[in-house]
Amino acid sequence: MEHAKIRHSKNKIRNALLTILKEKSIDKITVSDLTKTAMVNRSTFYSHYADKADLIEDLEGYFINEIETILNTTFKNNSIENGVVMSIQQLIVFALEPVNFNFLKIMLSENGDPNFANKITQSISNQISLVTVLDNHLSTYIKRFVSRGLIELVIIWIGDDDRPDPQEFIELVKKTQLLSPVQLILNRN
């Protein structure tokens, strides 16, 4: 169990990163920027993180772990078809929590980590591997298509100031996962 003082310092540094990312791209942020915004000294920063990349990995790792937990739990307790629908709903509910929404909005923006979407895509693809019988070489293409498509929808939705309400978005995502692209384009459901 992490001591309260350590947790408090880490939270200040994490929040500083997210605050700075609203104005500055991730590659331009320095440890000095972080310590100044967090109002901690450099030794405090380095007692928790080896460098800026370690901090980013910590934040993203927590988030991806939460996604994997949701997917594992959902697929373990449902059929594949129900698991897809239920996992979409659970992921959207998770993404809508204010802290998670702000994190996603910042990290998936142009200032965020350009590799973060790929990390989430890989995580979802790995989860698909656990629940399907797809095991041939072409399954890699299918898993990537499904998982990347889902992430792209989330990126657009989060960045849209006039976004559809969550239930409408969930229905759209379910359609994209359960219908063919041609059916979607031709508006056949």
The 8 nearest C-alpha neighbors of each residue, nearest first, counted from 0:
[[1, 2, 3, 6, 5, 4, 7, 9],
 [0, 2, 6, 3, 5, 4, 7, 9],
 [1, 3, 5, 4, 6, 0, 7, 8],
 [4, 2, 6, 5, 7, 1, 8, 0],
 [5, 3, 7, 6, 2, 8, 1, 9],
 [6, 4, 8, 2, 7, 3, 9, 1],
 [5, 7, 3, 9, 4, 8, 10, 2],
 [6, 8, 4, 10, 5, 9, 3, 11],
 [9, 7, 11, 5, 10, 6, 4, 12],
 [8, 10, 12, 6, 11, 7, 13, 5],
 [11, 9, 13, 7, 12, 8, 14, 6],
 [10, 12, 8, 14, 37, 9, 13, 15],
 [11, 13, 15, 9, 37, 10, 14, 16],
 [14, 12, 10, 16, 15, 11, 9, 17],
 [15, 13, 17, 11, 16, 12, 10, 18],
 [14, 16, 12, 18, 37, 13, 36, 17],
 [15, 17, 13, 19, 14, 18, 20, 33],
 [16, 18, 20, 14, 15, 19, 13, 21],
 [19, 17, 15, 16, 20, 21, 14, 22],
 [18, 20, 16, 21, 17, 22, 23, 15],
 [21, 19, 23, 17, 22, 18, 24, 110],
 [22, 20, 19, 18, 23, 105, 17, 110],
 [21, 23, 20, 19, 24, 18, 110, 17],
 [24, 22, 20, 19, 21, 110, 25, 27],
 [25, 23, 110, 27, 26, 20, 111, 28],
 [24, 26, 28, 27, 111, 110, 20, 112],
 [25, 27, 24, 28, 29, 112, 110, 23],
 [26, 28, 25, 24, 29, 23, 110, 20],
 [29, 27, 25, 26, 32, 24, 23, 30],
 [30, 28, 32, 31, 27, 33, 51, 26],
 [29, 31, 33, 32, 34, 51, 28, 50],
 [30, 32, 29, 34, 33, 35, 41, 28],
 [33, 31, 29, 35, 30, 34, 36, 28],
 [32, 34, 30, 36, 31, 35, 15, 37],
 [33, 35, 37, 39, 31, 36, 38, 32],
 [34, 36, 38, 32, 33, 37, 31, 39],
 [35, 37, 33, 38, 15, 34, 32, 19],
 [38, 36, 34, 15, 11, 12, 39, 35],
 [39, 37, 35, 36, 34, 40, 11, 33],
 [40, 38, 34, 37, 43, 35, 41, 44],
 [39, 41, 43, 42, 34, 44, 38, 35],
 [42, 40, 44, 43, 45, 34, 39, 31],
 [41, 43, 45, 44, 40, 46, 39, 47],
 [44, 42, 46, 41, 40, 45, 39, 47],
 [43, 45, 41, 42, 46, 47, 48, 40],
 [46, 44, 48, 42, 47, 43, 49, 41],
 [45, 47, 43, 44, 42, 48, 49, 41],
 [48, 46, 45, 44, 43, 9, 49, 5],
 [49, 47, 45, 50, 53, 54, 46, 44],
 [48, 50, 45, 53, 47, 51, 46, 54],
 [51, 49, 53, 48, 52, 54, 45, 30],
 [50, 52, 54, 53, 55, 30, 49, 48],
 [51, 53, 55, 54, 50, 56, 49, 48],
 [54, 52, 56, 50, 51, 55, 48, 49],
 [55, 53, 57, 51, 52, 56, 48, 58],
 [54, 56, 52, 58, 57, 53, 59, 51],
 [55, 57, 53, 59, 54, 58, 60, 52],
 [56, 58, 54, 60, 55, 59, 53, 61],
 [59, 57, 55, 61, 60, 56, 54, 62],
 [58, 60, 62, 56, 61, 57, 55, 63],
 [61, 59, 57, 63, 62, 58, 56, 64],
 [62, 60, 64, 58, 59, 63, 57, 65],
 [61, 63, 59, 65, 64, 60, 66, 58],
 [64, 62, 66, 60, 65, 61, 59, 67],
 [63, 65, 67, 61, 62, 66, 60, 68],
 [64, 66, 68, 62, 63, 67, 69, 61],
 [67, 65, 63, 69, 64, 68, 70, 62],
 [66, 68, 70, 64, 69, 65, 71, 63],
 [67, 69, 65, 71, 66, 70, 72, 64],
 [70, 68, 66, 72, 67, 71, 73, 65],
 [69, 71, 67, 73, 72, 68, 86, 74],
 [72, 70, 68, 74, 73, 69, 75, 67],
 [73, 71, 75, 69, 70, 74, 68, 76],
 [72, 74, 70, 75, 71, 76, 82, 86],
 [75, 73, 82, 77, 71, 76, 72, 70],
 [74, 76, 72, 73, 77, 71, 82, 78],
 [75, 77, 74, 73, 72, 78, 82, 71],
 [78, 76, 82, 74, 81, 75, 73, 79],
 [77, 79, 81, 80, 82, 74, 76, 75],
 [78, 80, 82, 81, 83, 77, 74, 130],
 [81, 79, 82, 83, 78, 84, 77, 85],
 [82, 80, 78, 84, 83, 79, 77, 85],
 [81, 83, 74, 79, 85, 77, 80, 84],
 [84, 82, 86, 80, 81, 85, 79, 87],
 [83, 85, 81, 87, 82, 86, 173, 88],
 [84, 86, 82, 88, 87, 83, 81, 89],
 [85, 87, 89, 83, 88, 84, 82, 73],
 [88, 86, 90, 84, 85, 89, 91, 83],
 [87, 89, 85, 91, 86, 90, 92, 169],
 [90, 88, 86, 92, 91, 87, 93, 85],
 [89, 91, 93, 87, 92, 88, 86, 94],
 [90, 92, 94, 88, 93, 89, 95, 87],
 [93, 91, 89, 95, 90, 94, 88, 96],
 [92, 94, 90, 91, 95, 96, 89, 99],
 [95, 93, 91, 100, 99, 92, 96, 90],
 [96, 94, 92, 100, 93, 97, 91, 99],
 [95, 97, 99, 94, 93, 98, 100, 92],
 [98, 96, 100, 99, 95, 101, 94, 102],
 [99, 97, 101, 100, 96, 102, 95, 94],
 [100, 98, 102, 96, 94, 101, 97, 103],
 [99, 101, 97, 94, 103, 95, 102, 98],
 [102, 100, 104, 98, 99, 103, 97, 105],
 [101, 103, 99, 105, 100, 104, 106, 98],
 [104, 102, 106, 100, 105, 101, 107, 99],
 [103, 105, 101, 102, 107, 106, 157, 100],
 [104, 106, 108, 102, 103, 107, 111, 101],
 [105, 107, 111, 103, 108, 112, 104, 102],
 [108, 106, 111, 104, 105, 103, 154, 116],
 [109, 107, 111, 105, 110, 106, 104, 158],
 [108, 110, 111, 107, 24, 113, 112, 106],
 [111, 109, 24, 108, 25, 20, 23, 112],
 [112, 110, 106, 108, 107, 109, 25, 105],
 [111, 113, 114, 115, 106, 25, 107, 110],
 [112, 114, 115, 111, 116, 107, 109, 117],
 [115, 113, 117, 112, 116, 118, 111, 119],
 [114, 116, 118, 117, 112, 113, 119, 107],
 [117, 115, 119, 118, 114, 120, 107, 150],
 [118, 116, 120, 114, 115, 119, 121, 147],
 [119, 117, 115, 121, 120, 116, 122, 114],
 [118, 120, 122, 116, 121, 117, 123, 115],
 [121, 119, 117, 123, 146, 118, 147, 122],
 [122, 120, 124, 118, 119, 123, 125, 117],
 [121, 123, 119, 125, 124, 120, 118, 126],
 [124, 122, 126, 120, 125, 121, 146, 119],
 [123, 125, 121, 127, 142, 126, 122, 146],
 [126, 124, 128, 122, 123, 127, 121, 129],
 [125, 127, 123, 129, 128, 124, 122, 130],
 [126, 128, 124, 129, 125, 130, 131, 123],
 [129, 127, 125, 126, 131, 130, 124, 133],
 [128, 130, 126, 127, 131, 125, 132, 71],
 [131, 129, 127, 128, 126, 79, 132, 74],
 [132, 130, 133, 128, 129, 127, 79, 134],
 [131, 133, 134, 130, 128, 129, 135, 138],
 [134, 132, 131, 138, 135, 128, 137, 139],
 [133, 135, 132, 138, 136, 128, 131, 137],
 [134, 136, 138, 137, 133, 139, 132, 140],
 [135, 137, 138, 139, 134, 140, 133, 141],
 [138, 136, 139, 140, 135, 141, 134, 133],
 [137, 139, 141, 140, 136, 135, 133, 142],
 [140, 138, 137, 142, 141, 136, 143, 135],
 [141, 139, 143, 138, 137, 142, 144, 136],
 [140, 142, 138, 144, 143, 139, 145, 137],
 [143, 141, 124, 145, 139, 144, 140, 146],
 [144, 142, 140, 146, 141, 145, 147, 139],
 [145, 143, 141, 147, 142, 146, 148, 140],
 [146, 144, 142, 148, 143, 147, 141, 149],
 [145, 147, 149, 143, 120, 148, 144, 123],
 [148, 146, 150, 149, 120, 144, 143, 145],
 [147, 149, 151, 145, 146, 150, 144, 152],
 [148, 150, 146, 152, 147, 151, 145, 153],
 [149, 151, 153, 147, 152, 148, 154, 146],
 [152, 150, 154, 148, 153, 149, 147, 155],
 [153, 151, 155, 149, 150, 154, 156, 148],
 [152, 154, 156, 150, 151, 155, 157, 149],
 [155, 153, 151, 157, 152, 156, 150, 158],
 [154, 156, 152, 158, 153, 157, 159, 151],
 [157, 155, 153, 159, 158, 154, 162, 152],
 [158, 156, 154, 159, 155, 104, 153, 162],
 [157, 159, 155, 156, 154, 160, 104, 108],
 [160, 158, 162, 156, 161, 157, 155, 154],
 [159, 161, 162, 158, 157, 156, 163, 155],
 [160, 162, 159, 163, 156, 158, 164, 157],
 [163, 161, 159, 160, 156, 164, 157, 158],
 [164, 162, 168, 167, 165, 161, 156, 166],
 [163, 165, 167, 166, 168, 162, 169, 161],
 [166, 164, 168, 167, 169, 163, 91, 92],
 [167, 165, 169, 168, 164, 170, 163, 88],
 [166, 168, 170, 164, 169, 165, 163, 171],
 [167, 169, 171, 165, 166, 170, 163, 172],
 [170, 168, 166, 172, 171, 167, 165, 173],
 [171, 169, 173, 167, 168, 172, 174, 166],
 [172, 170, 168, 174, 169, 173, 175, 167],
 [171, 173, 175, 169, 174, 170, 168, 176],
 [174, 172, 170, 176, 171, 175, 177, 169],
 [173, 175, 177, 171, 176, 172, 178, 170],
 [176, 174, 172, 173, 178, 177, 171, 183],
 [177, 175, 173, 174, 178, 172, 145, 149],
 [176, 178, 174, 175, 173, 179, 172, 83],
 [179, 177, 174, 175, 176, 182, 180, 183],
 [178, 180, 182, 181, 183, 177, 175, 176],
 [179, 181, 183, 182, 184, 178, 175, 185],
 [182, 180, 184, 179, 183, 185, 178, 186],
 [183, 181, 187, 185, 179, 180, 184, 186],
 [182, 184, 186, 180, 181, 185, 187, 179],
 [185, 183, 181, 186, 182, 180, 187, 179],
 [184, 186, 182, 183, 187, 181, 180, 188],
 [187, 185, 183, 184, 182, 188, 181, 180],
 [188, 186, 182, 185, 183, 184, 181, 178],
 [187, 186, 182, 183, 178, 174, 185, 179]]
